[in-house]
Amino acid sequence: MTAFPPPKMGEPYLLTPGPLTTAYEVKQAMLKDWGSWDDDFRAMTRDLRRRLLDMLGDGASEFDCVPMQGSGSFCVEAMLGSFVPRDGKVLVLANGAYGLRAATTLDYLGRAKHLLDKGDYLPPRGAEVAEILAADPAITHVLAIHCETSSGILNPIEEISEATYAAGRKLLIDSMSAFGALPLEPGKIRYEAFVSSANKCIEGVPGFGFVIARKSAIEAAKGNSHSLSLDVHAQWATMEKTGQWRFTPPTHVVAAFLEALKIHAAEGGVPARGARYARNRDVMVEGMRGLGFETLLADRWLSPIIVTFFCPADPKFHFPTFYDLMKAKGFIIYPGKLTVVDSFRVGCIGRIDEHVMTRVVDAARDALAEMGVDDAAPPAAALEERKKLAA
């Protein structure tokens, strides 16, 4: 019997990389109204910032936390626009949609960039970063995606960091779908700043993200930003002086997030949250492979956040129908985001455990049977493409 039942009868599990299934207590926290200038809400903001910094471990005293209204992409733009000087240049490490989105963001910001696009199958490696940085002294910053959820790949942040700082450059991290479940301890991995979001591994609801950065980097960011509302330094300076957000905060979302942070701590923090997600992945992947499905990625690059599967070659398989059948059985999955092959994704995060993932596999088996699909194996061409690109 699962320890994480659906919040109410008939509500499906969200097997997506956020928004995701949340605890009843998180939803319940949004039933009260808060005044954005009131001392009680200012205390909530202080508590939120402190709790997030406490998750960093050794080295946290050199950092501060700046919540920012909006979705994760707002925070990525805020980080790039605030910490990259207008005459700076960014090496963008992309192996999916979110690295490419960051590169597009830099184009909008008028910041120079060098794009390393690894495609869908492989991570950027430290040796590649070192080679590019050695060849281009104009590069000031490196941007890495911690977990690229368009494929589910977990990127090697440690070796990327080592290569970046060995070359005297600075690392910025999009840890949108990883922070809270995968460690980012500044005592072990060097970086200037990273961003994440309320509705990911801490299991809150959408509405704001946060920038966690070295205090020295925040102070040096004054005057860099292209934007009034996305200026990390200005937001930080106002919070330090008044305890308030500069513009209307998502008060109910903050209240829900504080409840999610308490649940996160009670579970055992980052190690326990990451272990549950990894178990979710392992149970689900083993079961789906037992049905004939094949993962896009080799095991060593599979993240505990979300897994991409090839669509079956059987002509009777139709993803929209499969999606609807899975939803009717209580599970909302995610379409694929690859350009080369047809795929779909199954998230491992949220208020779910391995027992839920066993039911996901059962639902997939039943859906295939209802569609008349006897074999979930992918097209041979997809496996050949993976083999070729991974060589």
TAVEN-V247629 format. One record per residue. PHI is phi in degrees with one decimal (999 if undefined). PSI is psi in whole degrees, -180 to 180 (none if undefined). Layout:
# TAVEN-V247629
phi->PHI psi->PSI
phi->PHI psi->PSI
This chain:
# TAVEN-V247629
phi->999 psi->129
phi->-68.1 psi->145
phi->-82.4 psi->-7
phi->-126.6 psi->73
phi->-71.6 psi->161
phi->-57.0 psi->148
phi->-59.7 psi->-31
phi->-153.6 psi->160
phi->-57.6 psi->129
phi->90.5 psi->-9
phi->-84.3 psi->127
phi->-76.5 psi->159
phi->-76.3 psi->140
phi->-96.4 psi->104
phi->-95.8 psi->62
phi->-130.2 psi->168
phi->-83.8 psi->26
phi->107.1 psi->128
phi->-57.8 psi->157
phi->-142.9 psi->175
phi->-68.0 psi->127
phi->-112.6 psi->162
phi->-72.4 psi->153
phi->-58.1 psi->-39
phi->-63.7 psi->-32
phi->-67.0 psi->-44
phi->-64.7 psi->-42
phi->-62.1 psi->-32
phi->-63.6 psi->-18
phi->-89.1 psi->6
phi->-84.4 psi->-1
phi->-114.9 psi->142
phi->-89.6 psi->145
phi->-128.8 psi->142
phi->-84.9 psi->127
phi->-67.7 psi->-23
phi->-99.1 psi->-4
phi->-72.2 psi->149
phi->-60.5 psi->-33
phi->-63.4 psi->-41
phi->-72.8 psi->-36
phi->-60.0 psi->-39
phi->-64.1 psi->-37
phi->-63.4 psi->-42
phi->-64.3 psi->-43
phi->-61.2 psi->-42
phi->-64.6 psi->-43
phi->-58.4 psi->-49
phi->-63.5 psi->-42
phi->-65.0 psi->-44
phi->-64.1 psi->-38
phi->-67.1 psi->-42
phi->-65.3 psi->-35
phi->-61.6 psi->-24
phi->-75.5 psi->-10
phi->-79.0 psi->-27
phi->78.0 psi->-145
phi->-59.3 psi->136
phi->93.1 psi->-3
phi->-63.8 psi->-27
phi->-64.2 psi->-19
phi->-85.5 psi->-3
phi->-117.1 psi->162
phi->-138.4 psi->163
phi->-116.0 psi->130
phi->-124.2 psi->102
phi->-67.8 psi->145
phi->-135.1 psi->132
phi->-62.3 psi->150
phi->109.5 psi->-179
phi->-80.7 psi->180
phi->-58.4 psi->-38
phi->-64.6 psi->-30
phi->-60.9 psi->-43
phi->-70.0 psi->-38
phi->-60.9 psi->-45
phi->-63.8 psi->-40
phi->-61.8 psi->-43
phi->-64.0 psi->-47
phi->-66.4 psi->-43
phi->-71.0 psi->-24
phi->-93.0 psi->-38
phi->-98.0 psi->-17
phi->-96.3 psi->116
phi->-59.5 psi->160
phi->-65.1 psi->-22
phi->-101.7 psi->14
phi->-81.6 psi->174
phi->-143.1 psi->138
phi->-116.6 psi->130
phi->-85.6 psi->112
phi->-96.0 psi->121
phi->-96.9 psi->106
phi->-116.3 psi->135
phi->-144.6 psi->48
phi->160.7 psi->-172
phi->-65.6 psi->-32
phi->-81.7 psi->-32
phi->-65.3 psi->-41
phi->-66.8 psi->-35
phi->-65.6 psi->-39
phi->-62.6 psi->-40
phi->-62.9 psi->-41
phi->-64.3 psi->-39
phi->-59.0 psi->-44
phi->-62.3 psi->-35
phi->-61.7 psi->-44
phi->-63.1 psi->-36
phi->-78.6 psi->-12
phi->74.3 psi->25
phi->-97.2 psi->138
phi->-68.3 psi->153
phi->-150.1 psi->159
phi->-126.3 psi->121
phi->-100.9 psi->122
phi->-103.3 psi->106
phi->-103.8 psi->111
phi->-91.8 psi->2
phi->78.1 psi->-158
phi->-96.5 psi->-14
phi->-104.2 psi->-24
phi->-127.5 psi->152
phi->-87.2 psi->156
phi->-71.1 psi->142
phi->-112.1 psi->159
phi->-58.9 psi->-39
phi->-63.4 psi->-38
phi->-65.2 psi->-43
phi->-60.7 psi->-46
phi->-60.0 psi->-41
phi->-65.2 psi->-44
phi->-66.2 psi->-43
phi->-65.1 psi->-37
phi->-65.6 psi->-32
phi->-85.0 psi->-16
phi->-136.0 psi->91
phi->-69.1 psi->-11
phi->-73.9 psi->-19
phi->-69.3 psi->126
phi->-104.5 psi->-28
phi->-137.1 psi->154
phi->-118.9 psi->135
phi->-112.1 psi->124
phi->-121.4 psi->144
phi->-95.3 psi->122
phi->-65.2 psi->-56
phi->-128.5 psi->115
phi->-86.7 psi->103
phi->-79.1 psi->-7
phi->-67.7 psi->-26
phi->-118.7 psi->-24
phi->93.6 psi->12
phi->-78.4 psi->140
phi->-101.1 psi->115
phi->-85.8 psi->149
phi->-80.4 psi->79
phi->-60.9 psi->-37
phi->-60.1 psi->-50
phi->-72.7 psi->-29
phi->-65.0 psi->-43
phi->-62.6 psi->-45
phi->-59.3 psi->-44
phi->-66.4 psi->-38
phi->-64.1 psi->-50
phi->-78.8 psi->-24
phi->-64.2 psi->-28
phi->-92.8 psi->5
phi->75.1 psi->24
phi->-109.5 psi->-179
phi->-121.1 psi->143
phi->-107.3 psi->132
phi->-116.3 psi->140
phi->-126.4 psi->131
phi->-90.8 psi->99
phi->-107.3 psi->34
phi->-50.9 psi->-49
phi->-103.9 psi->16
phi->-126.2 psi->-38
phi->-62.1 psi->134
phi->106.7 psi->-24
phi->-120.8 psi->-26
phi->-119.3 psi->135
phi->-69.1 psi->144
phi->-135.8 psi->66
phi->-86.5 psi->119
phi->-64.2 psi->-18
phi->-72.7 psi->-14
phi->-118.8 psi->-30
phi->-127.4 psi->123
phi->-87.3 psi->136
phi->-161.0 psi->165
phi->-91.8 psi->-40
phi->-161.6 psi->155
phi->-143.5 psi->163
phi->-125.6 psi->150
phi->-149.9 psi->-174
phi->-138.6 psi->155
phi->-65.5 psi->-28
phi->-104.1 psi->31
phi->-114.9 psi->-122
phi->-72.0 psi->-14
phi->-85.7 psi->-10
phi->68.8 psi->40
phi->-93.3 psi->-160
phi->-115.4 psi->160
phi->-66.2 psi->152
phi->153.0 psi->-25
phi->-156.8 psi->162
phi->-126.1 psi->-169
phi->-152.0 psi->148
phi->-108.6 psi->125
phi->-112.6 psi->119
phi->-143.6 psi->158
phi->-59.7 psi->138
phi->-58.8 psi->-37
phi->-63.9 psi->-37
phi->-69.3 psi->-39
phi->-63.6 psi->-46
phi->-63.4 psi->-37
phi->-73.7 psi->-14
phi->-81.5 psi->-6
phi->-57.0 psi->126
phi->87.8 psi->-6
phi->-76.7 psi->-35
phi->-66.7 psi->144
phi->-84.5 psi->-9
phi->-130.9 psi->141
phi->-68.5 psi->-50
phi->-81.2 psi->-19
phi->-106.8 psi->22
phi->-84.6 psi->105
phi->-63.9 psi->-42
phi->-61.6 psi->-45
phi->-64.5 psi->-40
phi->-63.4 psi->-45
phi->-62.7 psi->-46
phi->-62.0 psi->-40
phi->-67.2 psi->-44
phi->-64.8 psi->-38
phi->-65.7 psi->-36
phi->-83.2 psi->-42
phi->-117.5 psi->-17
phi->80.7 psi->3
phi->-106.9 psi->158
phi->-77.2 psi->148
phi->-66.7 psi->-38
phi->-124.7 psi->170
phi->-50.3 psi->120
phi->-84.7 psi->158
phi->-80.2 psi->81
phi->-58.1 psi->-44
phi->-67.9 psi->-35
phi->-67.0 psi->-39
phi->-62.4 psi->-44
phi->-61.0 psi->-42
phi->-65.0 psi->-39
phi->-66.3 psi->-39
phi->-61.0 psi->-40
phi->-64.7 psi->-40
phi->-63.9 psi->-38
phi->-64.0 psi->-39
phi->-65.3 psi->-41
phi->-65.6 psi->-40
phi->-59.4 psi->-47
phi->-64.6 psi->-42
phi->-65.3 psi->-30
phi->-71.3 psi->-24
phi->123.1 psi->14
phi->73.0 psi->-156
phi->-58.0 psi->-47
phi->-59.4 psi->-43
phi->-71.1 psi->-41
phi->-63.3 psi->-44
phi->-63.9 psi->-37
phi->-66.4 psi->-40
phi->-64.3 psi->-44
phi->-63.8 psi->-40
phi->-64.0 psi->-39
phi->-66.5 psi->-40
phi->-55.6 psi->-47
phi->-60.9 psi->-48
phi->-63.5 psi->-43
phi->-65.6 psi->-44
phi->-68.2 psi->-45
phi->-63.7 psi->-44
phi->-59.8 psi->-43
phi->-67.9 psi->-43
phi->-67.1 psi->-38
phi->-64.8 psi->-32
phi->-63.8 psi->-25
phi->-86.5 psi->-7
phi->107.5 psi->-9
phi->-66.9 psi->153
phi->-126.4 psi->137
phi->-76.9 psi->149
phi->-62.5 psi->-40
phi->-105.2 psi->153
phi->-67.5 psi->157
phi->-54.8 psi->-37
phi->-65.6 psi->-20
phi->-107.2 psi->2
phi->-70.8 psi->124
phi->-85.5 psi->162
phi->-86.7 psi->18
phi->-100.1 psi->-53
phi->-156.1 psi->148
phi->-124.5 psi->134
phi->-98.5 psi->133
phi->-117.0 psi->143
phi->-67.3 psi->144
phi->-71.9 psi->145
phi->-62.2 psi->152
phi->-76.2 psi->-23
phi->-52.7 psi->124
phi->-62.0 psi->-17
phi->-78.8 psi->-11
phi->-80.1 psi->126
phi->-133.0 psi->113
phi->-57.8 psi->-46
phi->-55.5 psi->-37
phi->-68.8 psi->-43
phi->-59.5 psi->-44
phi->-57.7 psi->-49
phi->-63.7 psi->-39
phi->-66.6 psi->-41
phi->-63.9 psi->-41
phi->-63.1 psi->-42
phi->-62.7 psi->-25
phi->-91.1 psi->1
phi->104.7 psi->17
phi->-136.3 psi->120
phi->-97.5 psi->114
phi->-99.0 psi->-172
phi->-123.4 psi->136
phi->-63.5 psi->162
phi->-73.9 psi->162
phi->-132.3 psi->30
phi->-98.5 psi->155
phi->-99.9 psi->-21
phi->-90.0 psi->-41
phi->-135.0 psi->160
phi->-77.2 psi->138
phi->-156.0 psi->171
phi->-145.6 psi->166
phi->-127.5 psi->149
phi->-128.2 psi->120
phi->-78.6 psi->150
phi->-112.6 psi->3
phi->-108.5 psi->167
phi->109.0 psi->-175
phi->-80.0 psi->66
phi->-138.8 psi->159
phi->-135.8 psi->-174
phi->-62.9 psi->-28
phi->-68.0 psi->-37
phi->-63.7 psi->-41
phi->-66.6 psi->-32
phi->-62.0 psi->-39
phi->-68.9 psi->-31
phi->-61.1 psi->-46
phi->-63.0 psi->-42
phi->-60.4 psi->-41
phi->-65.2 psi->-40
phi->-64.7 psi->-40
phi->-61.3 psi->-45
phi->-67.5 psi->-38
phi->-63.3 psi->-43
phi->-60.7 psi->-42
phi->-63.1 psi->-42
phi->-66.2 psi->-29
phi->-85.2 psi->-9
phi->78.4 psi->22
phi->-89.5 psi->116
phi->-89.3 psi->-24
phi->-139.2 psi->122
phi->-91.5 psi->11
phi->-63.6 psi->144
phi->-77.1 psi->168
phi->-60.5 psi->144
phi->-58.9 psi->-34
phi->-63.5 psi->-34
phi->-66.5 psi->-42
phi->-67.8 psi->-36
phi->-66.3 psi->-40
phi->-63.9 psi->-43
phi->-61.7 psi->-45
phi->-62.6 psi->-42
phi->-66.1 psi->-46
phi->-73.1 psi->-27
phi->-85.8 psi->-7
phi->-68.8 psi->none
